[in-house]
Amino acid sequence: MTETPAPPADITVDGTGLLCVTLLLRLRARIADTAAGTVVHVIATDPAAPLDLPAWCHMTASLTQRPVTVRWLRS
C-alpha cells in the first residue's frame, strides 16, 4: 500500500528543541488568523509531541489530516 504524500505546507512551525507547551503556544500564535484549510507542518523534537499535538488539535477543534509521523534522527 502506497502512502499519499502530504500536501505542501502553507505554514511551517519549527519547534526543534522546544518542550510541547512552548511549541503549542508558538503554534497557536502562528495559526490564530489562518483560513480554514491551511496546511501546517509542525517540526517537534519533544518525545511527548506525538501525544500532545493530536490532543491539542482535538481540544481546540483543529483537524489533523493524518496521524503525527515520528522520525528520530541522531546527530
Backbone as XML, in Angstrom:
<?xml version="1.0"?>
<chain id="A" units="angstrom">
  <residue number="1" name="MET">
    <atom name="N" x="0.843" y="-1.176" z="0.000"/>
    <atom name="CA" x="0.000" y="0.000" z="0.000"/>
    <atom name="C" x="0.892" y="1.243" z="0.000"/>
  </residue>
  <residue number="2" name="THR">
    <atom name="N" x="0.607" y="2.172" z="-0.866"/>
    <atom name="CA" x="1.394" y="3.390" z="-1.002"/>
    <atom name="C" x="0.728" y="4.520" z="-0.226"/>
  </residue>
  <residue number="3" name="GLU">
    <atom name="N" x="1.534" y="5.234" z="0.545"/>
    <atom name="CA" x="1.008" y="6.358" z="1.314"/>
    <atom name="C" x="0.895" y="7.584" z="0.420"/>
  </residue>
  <residue number="4" name="THR">
    <atom name="N" x="-0.214" y="8.299" z="0.542"/>
    <atom name="CA" x="-0.409" y="9.533" z="-0.206"/>
    <atom name="C" x="0.530" y="10.596" z="0.353"/>
  </residue>
  <residue number="5" name="PRO">
    <atom name="N" x="1.265" y="11.291" z="-0.502"/>
    <atom name="CA" x="2.171" y="12.323" z="0.011"/>
    <atom name="C" x="1.396" y="13.458" z="0.673"/>
  </residue>
  <residue number="6" name="ALA">
    <atom name="N" x="2.017" y="14.040" z="1.679"/>
    <atom name="CA" x="1.394" y="15.166" z="2.371"/>
    <atom name="C" x="1.315" y="16.360" z="1.434"/>
  </residue>
  <residue number="7" name="PRO">
    <atom name="N" x="0.243" y="17.149" z="1.548"/>
    <atom name="CA" x="0.168" y="18.355" z="0.721"/>
    <atom name="C" x="1.238" y="19.347" z="1.157"/>
  </residue>
  <residue number="8" name="PRO">
    <atom name="N" x="1.634" y="20.249" z="0.271"/>
    <atom name="CA" x="2.646" y="21.237" z="0.659"/>
    <atom name="C" x="2.129" y="22.125" z="1.790"/>
  </residue>
  <residue number="9" name="ALA">
    <atom name="N" x="3.016" y="22.468" z="2.688"/>
    <atom name="CA" x="2.634" y="23.268" z="3.849"/>
    <atom name="C" x="2.482" y="24.736" z="3.481"/>
  </residue>
  <residue number="10" name="ASP">
    <atom name="N" x="1.443" y="25.355" z="4.023"/>
    <atom name="CA" x="1.269" y="26.803" z="3.905"/>
    <atom name="C" x="2.089" y="27.516" z="4.982"/>
  </residue>
  <residue number="11" name="ILE">
    <atom name="N" x="2.209" y="26.861" z="6.142"/>
    <atom name="CA" x="2.936" y="27.407" z="7.291"/>
    <atom name="C" x="3.788" y="26.287" z="7.874"/>
  </residue>
  <residue number="12" name="THR">
    <atom name="N" x="5.011" y="26.596" z="8.272"/>
    <atom name="CA" x="5.846" y="25.641" z="8.996"/>
    <atom name="C" x="6.156" y="26.228" z="10.364"/>
  </residue>
  <residue number="13" name="VAL">
    <atom name="N" x="5.922" y="25.437" z="11.397"/>
    <atom name="CA" x="6.241" y="25.841" z="12.762"/>
    <atom name="C" x="7.360" y="24.927" z="13.246"/>
  </residue>
  <residue number="14" name="ASP">
    <atom name="N" x="8.539" y="25.496" z="13.454"/>
    <atom name="CA" x="9.701" y="24.714" z="13.873"/>
    <atom name="C" x="9.831" y="24.760" z="15.389"/>
  </residue>
  <residue number="15" name="GLY">
    <atom name="N" x="9.548" y="23.628" z="16.011"/>
    <atom name="CA" x="9.646" y="23.527" z="17.463"/>
    <atom name="C" x="10.856" y="22.734" z="17.908"/>
  </residue>
  <residue number="16" name="THR">
    <atom name="N" x="11.872" y="22.674" z="17.064"/>
    <atom name="CA" x="13.084" y="21.930" z="17.403"/>
    <atom name="C" x="13.666" y="22.455" z="18.715"/>
  </residue>
  <residue number="17" name="GLY">
    <atom name="N" x="13.847" y="21.550" z="19.668"/>
    <atom name="CA" x="14.426" y="21.918" z="20.952"/>
    <atom name="C" x="13.441" y="22.474" z="21.962"/>
  </residue>
  <residue number="18" name="LEU">
    <atom name="N" x="12.185" y="22.644" z="21.568"/>
    <atom name="CA" x="11.187" y="23.201" z="22.481"/>
    <atom name="C" x="10.390" y="22.100" z="23.163"/>
  </residue>
  <residue number="19" name="LEU">
    <atom name="N" x="9.993" y="22.344" z="24.400"/>
    <atom name="CA" x="9.028" y="21.469" z="25.045"/>
    <atom name="C" x="7.668" y="21.722" z="24.409"/>
  </residue>
  <residue number="20" name="CYS">
    <atom name="N" x="6.789" y="20.734" z="24.496"/>
    <atom name="CA" x="5.495" y="20.856" z="23.822"/>
    <atom name="C" x="4.704" y="22.082" z="24.264"/>
  </residue>
  <residue number="21" name="VAL">
    <atom name="N" x="4.769" y="22.427" z="25.542"/>
    <atom name="CA" x="3.989" y="23.578" z="25.999"/>
    <atom name="C" x="4.402" y="24.841" z="25.242"/>
  </residue>
  <residue number="22" name="THR">
    <atom name="N" x="5.690" y="25.031" z="25.034"/>
    <atom name="CA" x="6.178" y="26.197" z="24.298"/>
    <atom name="C" x="5.839" y="26.079" z="22.820"/>
  </residue>
  <residue number="23" name="LEU">
    <atom name="N" x="5.985" y="24.883" z="22.279"/>
    <atom name="CA" x="5.639" y="24.651" z="20.877"/>
    <atom name="C" x="4.165" y="24.945" z="20.623"/>
  </residue>
  <residue number="24" name="LEU">
    <atom name="N" x="3.285" y="24.493" z="21.507"/>
    <atom name="CA" x="1.853" y="24.719" z="21.313"/>
    <atom name="C" x="1.496" y="26.197" z="21.403"/>
  </residue>
  <residue number="25" name="LEU">
    <atom name="N" x="2.167" y="26.938" z="22.272"/>
    <atom name="CA" x="1.937" y="28.388" z="22.330"/>
    <atom name="C" x="2.380" y="29.051" z="21.028"/>
  </residue>
  <residue number="26" name="ARG">
    <atom name="N" x="3.527" y="28.630" z="20.496"/>
    <atom name="CA" x="4.020" y="29.169" z="19.225"/>
    <atom name="C" x="3.067" y="28.795" z="18.086"/>
  </residue>
  <residue number="27" name="LEU">
    <atom name="N" x="2.603" y="27.553" z="18.084"/>
    <atom name="CA" x="1.671" y="27.088" z="17.057"/>
    <atom name="C" x="0.370" y="27.880" z="17.106"/>
  </residue>
  <residue number="28" name="ARG">
    <atom name="N" x="-0.169" y="28.062" z="18.298"/>
    <atom name="CA" x="-1.418" y="28.822" z="18.442"/>
    <atom name="C" x="-1.269" y="30.242" z="17.900"/>
  </residue>
  <residue number="29" name="ALA">
    <atom name="N" x="-0.152" y="30.885" z="18.200"/>
    <atom name="CA" x="0.076" y="32.249" z="17.712"/>
    <atom name="C" x="0.180" y="32.282" z="16.187"/>
  </residue>
  <residue number="30" name="ARG">
    <atom name="N" x="0.849" y="31.279" z="15.599"/>
    <atom name="CA" x="1.047" y="31.262" z="14.137"/>
    <atom name="C" x="-0.241" y="30.999" z="13.367"/>
  </residue>
  <residue number="31" name="ILE">
    <atom name="N" x="-1.173" y="30.223" z="13.949"/>
    <atom name="CA" x="-2.380" y="29.872" z="13.196"/>
    <atom name="C" x="-3.604" y="30.676" z="13.609"/>
  </residue>
  <residue number="32" name="ALA">
    <atom name="N" x="-3.420" y="31.661" z="14.471"/>
    <atom name="CA" x="-4.553" y="32.421" z="15.003"/>
    <atom name="C" x="-5.431" y="33.028" z="13.915"/>
  </residue>
  <residue number="33" name="ASP">
    <atom name="N" x="-4.850" y="33.551" z="12.873"/>
    <atom name="CA" x="-5.624" y="34.245" z="11.840"/>
    <atom name="C" x="-5.604" y="33.522" z="10.497"/>
  </residue>
  <residue number="34" name="THR">
    <atom name="N" x="-5.395" y="32.213" z="10.512"/>
    <atom name="CA" x="-5.338" y="31.476" z="9.255"/>
    <atom name="C" x="-6.724" y="31.047" z="8.805"/>
  </residue>
  <residue number="35" name="ALA">
    <atom name="N" x="-6.860" y="30.879" z="7.519"/>
    <atom name="CA" x="-8.135" y="30.443" z="6.944"/>
    <atom name="C" x="-8.293" y="28.934" z="7.103"/>
  </residue>
  <residue number="36" name="ALA">
    <atom name="N" x="-9.532" y="28.487" z="7.063"/>
    <atom name="CA" x="-9.808" y="27.053" z="7.085"/>
    <atom name="C" x="-9.117" y="26.402" z="5.899"/>
  </residue>
  <residue number="37" name="GLY">
    <atom name="N" x="-8.583" y="25.224" z="6.109"/>
    <atom name="CA" x="-7.904" y="24.512" z="5.038"/>
    <atom name="C" x="-6.418" y="24.775" z="4.955"/>
  </residue>
  <residue number="38" name="THR">
    <atom name="N" x="-5.906" y="25.644" z="5.813"/>
    <atom name="CA" x="-4.479" y="25.928" z="5.827"/>
    <atom name="C" x="-3.720" y="24.687" z="6.286"/>
  </residue>
  <residue number="39" name="VAL">
    <atom name="N" x="-2.674" y="24.342" z="5.568"/>
    <atom name="CA" x="-1.857" y="23.177" z="5.918"/>
    <atom name="C" x="-0.661" y="23.653" z="6.728"/>
  </residue>
  <residue number="40" name="VAL">
    <atom name="N" x="-0.504" y="23.083" z="7.919"/>
    <atom name="CA" x="0.573" y="23.471" z="8.822"/>
    <atom name="C" x="1.496" y="22.273" z="9.028"/>
  </residue>
  <residue number="41" name="HIS">
    <atom name="N" x="2.788" y="22.479" z="8.806"/>
    <atom name="CA" x="3.802" y="21.456" z="9.053"/>
    <atom name="C" x="4.468" y="21.817" z="10.369"/>
  </residue>
  <residue number="42" name="VAL">
    <atom name="N" x="4.386" y="20.901" z="11.329"/>
    <atom name="CA" x="4.978" y="21.129" z="12.643"/>
    <atom name="C" x="6.189" y="20.222" z="12.803"/>
  </residue>
  <residue number="43" name="ILE">
    <atom name="N" x="7.316" y="20.816" z="13.167"/>
    <atom name="CA" x="8.534" y="20.064" z="13.452"/>
    <atom name="C" x="8.713" y="20.079" z="14.967"/>
  </residue>
  <residue number="44" name="ALA">
    <atom name="N" x="8.774" y="18.893" z="15.563"/>
    <atom name="CA" x="8.892" y="18.797" z="17.017"/>
    <atom name="C" x="9.922" y="17.750" z="17.392"/>
  </residue>
  <residue number="45" name="THR">
    <atom name="N" x="10.694" y="18.041" z="18.437"/>
    <atom name="CA" x="11.663" y="17.071" z="18.937"/>
    <atom name="C" x="11.300" y="16.562" z="20.325"/>
  </residue>
  <residue number="46" name="ASP">
    <atom name="N" x="10.308" y="17.145" z="20.955"/>
    <atom name="CA" x="9.870" y="16.685" z="22.270"/>
    <atom name="C" x="9.235" y="15.303" z="22.124"/>
  </residue>
  <residue number="47" name="PRO">
    <atom name="N" x="9.680" y="14.309" z="22.896"/>
    <atom name="CA" x="9.108" y="12.967" z="22.790"/>
    <atom name="C" x="7.608" y="12.913" z="23.087"/>
  </residue>
  <residue number="48" name="ALA">
    <atom name="N" x="7.064" y="13.920" z="23.755"/>
    <atom name="CA" x="5.639" y="13.944" z="24.061"/>
    <atom name="C" x="4.798" y="14.469" z="22.899"/>
  </residue>
  <residue number="49" name="ALA">
    <atom name="N" x="5.421" y="15.000" z="21.876"/>
    <atom name="CA" x="4.688" y="15.612" z="20.759"/>
    <atom name="C" x="3.686" y="14.676" z="20.083"/>
  </residue>
  <residue number="50" name="PRO">
    <atom name="N" x="4.006" y="13.401" z="19.850"/>
    <atom name="CA" x="3.022" y="12.528" z="19.195"/>
    <atom name="C" x="1.733" y="12.352" z="19.995"/>
  </residue>
  <residue number="51" name="LEU">
    <atom name="N" x="1.778" y="12.588" z="21.294"/>
    <atom name="CA" x="0.568" y="12.540" z="22.121"/>
    <atom name="C" x="-0.045" y="13.923" z="22.286"/>
  </residue>
  <residue number="52" name="ASP">
    <atom name="N" x="0.801" y="14.914" z="22.556"/>
    <atom name="CA" x="0.308" y="16.255" z="22.866"/>
    <atom name="C" x="-0.301" y="16.982" z="21.672"/>
  </residue>
  <residue number="53" name="LEU">
    <atom name="N" x="0.302" y="16.883" z="20.499"/>
    <atom name="CA" x="-0.218" y="17.616" z="19.334"/>
    <atom name="C" x="-1.618" y="17.154" z="18.925"/>
  </residue>
  <residue number="54" name="PRO">
    <atom name="N" x="-1.876" y="15.852" z="18.767"/>
    <atom name="CA" x="-3.244" y="15.441" z="18.427"/>
    <atom name="C" x="-4.252" y="15.804" z="19.525"/>
  </residue>
  <residue number="55" name="ALA">
    <atom name="N" x="-3.841" y="15.709" z="20.798"/>
    <atom name="CA" x="-4.742" y="16.073" z="21.895"/>
    <atom name="C" x="-5.082" y="17.557" z="21.838"/>
  </residue>
  <residue number="56" name="TRP">
    <atom name="N" x="-4.084" y="18.395" z="21.568"/>
    <atom name="CA" x="-4.320" y="19.836" z="21.457"/>
    <atom name="C" x="-5.255" y="20.133" z="20.288"/>
  </residue>
  <residue number="57" name="CYS">
    <atom name="N" x="-5.025" y="19.459" z="19.159"/>
    <atom name="CA" x="-5.895" y="19.657" z="17.993"/>
    <atom name="C" x="-7.336" y="19.285" z="18.327"/>
  </residue>
  <residue number="58" name="HIS">
    <atom name="N" x="-7.517" y="18.207" z="19.056"/>
    <atom name="CA" x="-8.866" y="17.786" z="19.449"/>
    <atom name="C" x="-9.507" y="18.819" z="20.380"/>
  </residue>
  <residue number="59" name="MET">
    <atom name="N" x="-8.753" y="19.300" z="21.361"/>
    <atom name="CA" x="-9.295" y="20.252" z="22.333"/>
    <atom name="C" x="-9.613" y="21.598" z="21.703"/>
  </residue>
  <residue number="60" name="THR">
    <atom name="N" x="-8.896" y="21.985" z="20.661"/>
    <atom name="CA" x="-9.114" y="23.286" z="20.035"/>
    <atom name="C" x="-9.941" y="23.188" z="18.760"/>
  </residue>
  <residue number="61" name="ALA">
    <atom name="N" x="-10.448" y="21.994" z="18.479"/>
    <atom name="CA" x="-11.262" y="21.741" z="17.276"/>
    <atom name="C" x="-10.473" y="21.983" z="15.994"/>
  </residue>
  <residue number="62" name="SER">
    <atom name="N" x="-9.161" y="21.869" z="16.068"/>
    <atom name="CA" x="-8.328" y="21.901" z="14.866"/>
    <atom name="C" x="-8.270" y="20.478" z="14.334"/>
  </residue>
  <residue number="63" name="LEU">
    <atom name="N" x="-8.356" y="20.326" z="13.054"/>
    <atom name="CA" x="-8.379" y="18.991" z="12.476"/>
    <atom name="C" x="-6.993" y="18.565" z="12.045"/>
  </residue>
  <residue number="64" name="THR">
    <atom name="N" x="-6.672" y="17.311" z="12.287"/>
    <atom name="CA" x="-5.441" y="16.746" z="11.761"/>
    <atom name="C" x="-5.817" y="15.869" z="10.587"/>
  </residue>
  <residue number="65" name="GLN">
    <atom name="N" x="-5.133" y="16.047" z="9.491"/>
    <atom name="CA" x="-5.450" y="15.310" z="8.276"/>
    <atom name="C" x="-4.855" y="13.915" z="8.307"/>
  </residue>
  <residue number="66" name="ARG">
    <atom name="N" x="-3.798" y="13.756" z="9.028"/>
    <atom name="CA" x="-3.145" y="12.452" z="9.091"/>
    <atom name="C" x="-2.508" y="12.304" z="10.464"/>
  </residue>
  <residue number="67" name="PRO">
    <atom name="N" x="-2.173" y="11.082" z="10.847"/>
    <atom name="CA" x="-1.530" y="10.884" z="12.151"/>
    <atom name="C" x="-0.180" y="11.599" z="12.215"/>
  </residue>
  <residue number="68" name="VAL">
    <atom name="N" x="0.222" y="11.885" z="13.415"/>
    <atom name="CA" x="1.529" y="12.500" z="13.615"/>
    <atom name="C" x="2.599" y="11.481" z="13.246"/>
  </residue>
  <residue number="69" name="THR">
    <atom name="N" x="3.519" y="11.868" z="12.400"/>
    <atom name="CA" x="4.622" y="10.998" z="11.996"/>
    <atom name="C" x="5.817" y="11.286" z="12.889"/>
  </residue>
  <residue number="70" name="VAL">
    <atom name="N" x="6.385" y="10.243" z="13.428"/>
    <atom name="CA" x="7.537" y="10.398" z="14.307"/>
    <atom name="C" x="8.759" y="9.826" z="13.608"/>
  </residue>
  <residue number="71" name="ARG">
    <atom name="N" x="9.777" y="10.641" z="13.501"/>
    <atom name="CA" x="11.054" y="10.186" z="12.944"/>
    <atom name="C" x="12.153" y="10.652" z="13.887"/>
  </residue>
  <residue number="72" name="TRP">
    <atom name="N" x="12.922" y="9.726" z="14.383"/>
    <atom name="CA" x="14.030" y="10.065" z="15.272"/>
    <atom name="C" x="15.299" y="10.171" z="14.452"/>
  </residue>
  <residue number="73" name="LEU">
    <atom name="N" x="15.986" y="11.270" z="14.587"/>
    <atom name="CA" x="17.252" y="11.480" z="13.887"/>
    <atom name="C" x="18.358" y="11.597" z="14.918"/>
  </residue>
  <residue number="74" name="ARG">
    <atom name="N" x="19.439" y="10.953" z="14.652"/>
    <atom name="CA" x="20.574" y="11.009" z="15.559"/>
    <atom name="C" x="21.674" y="11.837" z="14.913"/>
  </residue>
  <residue number="75" name="SER">
    <atom name="N" x="22.234" y="12.771" z="15.669"/>
    <atom name="CA" x="23.308" y="13.583" z="15.088"/>
    <atom name="C" x="24.655" y="13.098" z="15.557"/>
  </residue>
</chain>
